[in-house]
Every structure is written in structure tokens, then in C-alpha cells.
Amino acid sequence: MKYIKILILFLIFSCSNNKTKSNDEKIDIKNIDTLRYSYDGFNNGLRLDLLSDGRFINENYLFSCFGGGERKKVFGTYKMDSLKLTLNPERIEFIEYPEDMELKPKTTKIKYGIDSLKIKTEFQVVQWENNKYLFSDYFDFGWSLDKENDYIRFADYLNTGLEPEMNGMYLVNKTKDSITSEFDLKQIPEKWQSYFLKEPVSAKIKNITKVIDPNDEENISWQIELDKGEKDRINNRLTLETQDGEFFIEVDSVLTNRSFGKYYLPDFTKEKYPIGTELRTKWK
């Protein structure tokens, strides 16, 4: 489940990420305007700084609760217009932080080109009122166990009502102004538009089955059958929840007229969420 996966990552990466800054961060940009696109998670994140002199700094960092971590910075030049951003990477600074905080970080500086350190370089610029997003169609892994791209991640957050208040693992430059208009789906390439719901999907609980792990009787989950399926635009990426937001499932199996998901927390009761309970991707 999406939220369970996110919770696990929060537990793994839930310590402070105030690590030593690299020397290249001391670049004098006092008199250079900088436009920052970013994603910030718990001890992991991505920042793309576009400097007004045509240079960029792409920083990707990941730290654990045990003191270790890494920071990858890519430097180069860029070209940008209202619809497209292209990065031209030139060099990399890779910093490895040991678990032992008394040891010095190891810094490696190399020319750009190593596959394991490559970054996304082609982006579409998408705007939603004052918010600007950078989306790449390159597939990689994020919170999901399946490969995704920025369009799919954005669709997931938009479908469930998390965006624009929150954003997933894609680059965005946000203002403090609230969003009042609907997102203009015409900006999204046609091949990715099918991931976006034009209106919230609703389904009701049709059946509830208690599942006990044969190797651990205390490990209990609940298989929830819903009365809607593929013909009603249900897919295995959707998360549906009750109106109070206290009960949610991520769909993991879809048939024509039915779909299924699991609930793992022990506080579930059929009395509180009986057959016929309605769940939606987003409550207006």
C-alpha cells in the first residue's frame, strides 16, 4: 500500500538531515538570481537550482538514522523556455558520509558520464497558476515498488487530492498562494492523460475477508472487495478512503466489475466499516 510504503520510508529516514555542506556549495551566487525547483522528503530530497547566468546545480541527497548517507551534486549549463528545460551536465561531486560522525566525509569529483550517477536532463515545464512543475517521462523507482515517471507520480497525488498542498517525488517551484482553479490537463502529453481522473472515483465495500498469516497468527490483514472495477476507471494505482479519512486502501487487483485491496492495521472492525461503506479517491 502506498501509505504503508511511505510510512516505512519515514521510519527509515526520520532523522535530521543537517549534514556538512560540500565545498562547491560555496559558489558565490550573491549577485546571481536563482530559481529553485525541489522535492523535500524525510532525509531525502532533490534540488535543482537554475542560475540566471546559465548554470545549474542539481543536488540529490539521502541520509539514514544511523549517521551515514550520500549527497550527489551535478553541475553544468542549461537551456530553458516556457515549455522545455534541457540540462547539459559537465561534472559531478559525490560525497559519502560515514556512520561514524567523527570520520570525515569522502568526496569524489569526476566528469559527468558514469551511468549510476546520471540524472534526468529533459523536462517539460507545466504550470498551475503560480506553481511550476518539471516533469520527465523517464521511468525510475521512487516510493513505489514499480517503475514510475513524474507524470504518473503527479497523477497519483492529483487524483487523491494531495496536490497542490503536497507534492511527490517530482520537481516543483511553489509559491505561498493557494490554488483555486482546476488543473489544466491539456498541458499533459496525451499518452499520460489516461492516468488522470477527470472526477473522483467512488466505490463501496462489497465483501471483507480476514487474512491470517499461517506462519504468524498475530499477523492479521483484511482483504477488502469493492463493487467497482476496470470499467469504472478503477486501477491498481488508486488509493481510496472514507470521508473521515481514517480508513483507506490501495487497490492492488482489478477485474472488470470488482477490485481488491488490503488493510493492514489492527484497528479495523466490520462494525465501524461495514459492507456498503463508501470510499473515494477524493472527497470534495
C-alpha positions, 0 to 999 in steps of 0.5 A: 500500500502506498501509505504503508510504503511511505510510512516505512520510508519515514521510519527509515529516514526520520532523522535530521538531515543537517549534514556538512555542506560540500565545498562547491556549495560555496559558489558565490551566487550573491549577485546571481538570481536563482530559481529553485525547483525541489522535492523535500522528503524525510532525509531525502530530497532533490534540488535543482537550482537554475542560475540566471547566468546559465548554470545549474546545480542539481543536488540529490541527497539521502541520509539514514538514522544511523549517521551515514548517507550520500549527497550527489551534486551535478553541475553544468549549463542549461537551456530553458523556455516556457515549455522545455528545460534541457540540462547539459551536465559537465561534472559531478561531486559525490560525497559519502558520509560515514556512520561514524560522525567523527570520520570525515566525509569522502568526496569524489569529483569526476566528469559527468558520464558514469551511468549510476550517477546520471540524472534526468536532463529533459523536462517539460515545464507545466504550470498551475497558476503560480506553481511550476512543475518539471516533469520527465517521462523517464521511468525510475523507482521512487516510493513505489515498488514499480517503475514510475515517471513524474507524470504518473507520480503527479497523477497519483497525488492529483487524483487523491487530492494531495496536490497542490498542498503536497507534492511527490517525488517530482520537481516543483517551484511553489509559491505561498498562494493557494490554488483555486482553479482546476488543473489544466490537463491539456498541458499533459502529453496525451499518452499520460492523460489516461492516468488522470481522473477527470472526477473522483472515483467512488466505490463501496465495500462489497465483501471483507475477508480476514487474512491470517498469516499461517506462519504468524497468527498475530499477523492479521490483514483484511482483504477488502472487495469493492463493487467497482472495477476496470470499467469504472476507471478503477486501477491498481494505482488508486488509493481510496478512503472514507470521508473521515479519512481514517480508513483507506486502501490501495487497490492492488487487483482489478477485474472488470466489475470488482477490485481488491485491496488490503488493510493492514492495521489492527484497528479495523472492525466490520462494525465501524466499516461495514459492507456498503461503506463508501470510499473515494479517491477524493472527497470534495 
